[in-house]
Amino acid sequence: MSIRTLSAIRNAEELSISTVKDAKKEADRQVDQNRRQEEQKQLKKMEDTLLHKQDIMLEARKKADVHCSRLENENQSILEKYESPSESKVQEVVNLVVKRVLMYGN
């Protein structure tokens, strides 16, 4: 083989090695880019999930507060009813007690 042929073969080999290195670098770059994009997607999903969870918790808290207020109002109403009975109810109970005392004695 001539020196020219050997030189051409050597240049082709070097070019081939360089092309393979460049292709590997490009593949690594694309893999890294895809990995970063996937990480960003996952972070976005996690953020969306956390926001959704916060919305659900806020709505649940609002419902619980409304329910507690309703129960407190009902309890207050019942408490007032038994702490301050109407005059007619008091009179009715007094009359009943008087009747029983008169009927049965002490």
C-alpha positions as CSV (number, residue, x, y, z in Angstrom):
1,M,0.0,0.0,0.0
2,S,1.1,3.4,-0.7
3,I,1.7,6.1,1.9
4,R,-1.2,8.0,0.4
5,T,-3.6,5.1,0.9
6,L,-2.3,4.5,4.4
7,S,-2.7,8.2,5.2
8,A,-6.3,8.2,3.8
9,I,-7.1,5.2,5.9
10,R,-5.6,6.8,9.0
11,N,-7.6,10.0,8.3
12,A,-10.8,8.0,7.8
13,E,-10.2,6.2,11.1
14,E,-9.6,9.5,12.9
15,L,-12.7,10.9,11.3
16,S,-14.6,7.8,12.3
17,I,-13.3,8.0,15.9
18,S,-14.1,11.7,16.0
19,T,-17.6,11.1,14.6
20,V,-18.3,8.4,17.2
21,K,-17.1,10.7,20.0
22,D,-19.3,13.5,18.8
23,A,-22.3,11.1,18.5
24,K,-21.6,9.9,22.0
25,K,-21.5,13.5,23.3
26,E,-24.7,14.3,21.5
27,A,-26.4,11.2,22.9
28,D,-25.2,12.1,26.4
29,R,-26.5,15.6,26.0
30,Q,-29.9,14.4,24.8
31,V,-30.2,11.8,27.6
32,D,-29.3,14.6,30.1
33,Q,-31.8,16.9,28.6
34,N,-34.5,14.2,28.6
35,R,-33.7,13.5,32.3
36,R,-34.0,17.2,33.2
37,Q,-37.3,17.5,31.3
38,E,-38.7,14.4,33.1
39,E,-37.5,15.8,36.5
40,Q,-39.3,19.1,35.7
41,K,-42.5,17.2,34.7
42,Q,-42.3,15.2,38.0
43,L,-41.8,18.4,40.0
44,K,-44.7,20.0,38.3
45,K,-46.9,17.0,39.0
46,M,-45.9,17.1,42.7
47,E,-46.6,20.8,42.9
48,D,-50.0,20.4,41.3
49,T,-50.7,17.5,43.6
50,L,-49.8,19.6,46.7
51,L,-51.9,22.5,45.5
52,H,-54.8,20.1,44.9
53,K,-54.3,18.7,48.4
54,Q,-54.3,22.2,49.9
55,D,-57.5,23.0,48.1
56,I,-59.1,19.8,49.4
57,M,-57.9,20.5,52.9
58,L,-59.2,24.1,52.8
59,E,-62.6,23.0,51.6
60,A,-62.7,20.3,54.3
61,R,-61.8,22.9,56.9
62,K,-64.5,25.3,55.7
63,K,-67.1,22.5,55.8
64,A,-65.9,21.5,59.3
65,D,-66.1,25.1,60.5
66,V,-69.7,25.4,59.1
67,H,-70.7,22.1,60.7
68,C,-69.1,23.1,64.1
69,S,-70.8,26.5,64.0
70,R,-74.2,24.8,63.4
71,L,-73.6,22.4,66.2
72,E,-72.6,25.2,68.6
73,N,-75.7,27.1,67.7
74,E,-77.9,24.1,68.3
75,N,-76.1,23.4,71.6
76,Q,-76.6,27.0,72.6
77,S,-80.3,26.9,71.7
78,I,-80.7,23.7,73.8
79,L,-78.8,25.2,76.7
80,E,-81.0,28.3,76.7
81,K,-84.1,26.2,76.5
82,Y,-83.2,24.2,79.6
83,E,-81.6,27.1,81.5
84,S,-84.5,29.5,80.9
85,P,-87.7,27.5,80.5
86,S,-90.8,29.3,79.5
87,E,-93.1,30.6,82.3
88,S,-95.9,28.3,81.2
89,K,-93.7,25.2,81.5
90,V,-92.5,26.2,84.9
91,Q,-96.1,26.8,86.0
92,E,-97.1,23.4,84.6
93,V,-94.4,21.6,86.5
94,V,-95.3,23.5,89.8
95,N,-98.9,22.6,89.3
96,L,-98.0,19.0,88.8
97,V,-95.8,18.9,91.9
98,V,-98.6,20.6,94.0
99,K,-101.2,18.1,92.7
100,R,-99.0,15.1,93.7
101,V,-98.2,16.5,97.1
102,L,-101.9,17.1,97.7
103,M,-102.8,13.7,96.4
104,Y,-100.2,11.6,98.1
105,G,-99.1,13.7,101.0
106,N,-95.5,14.3,101.8
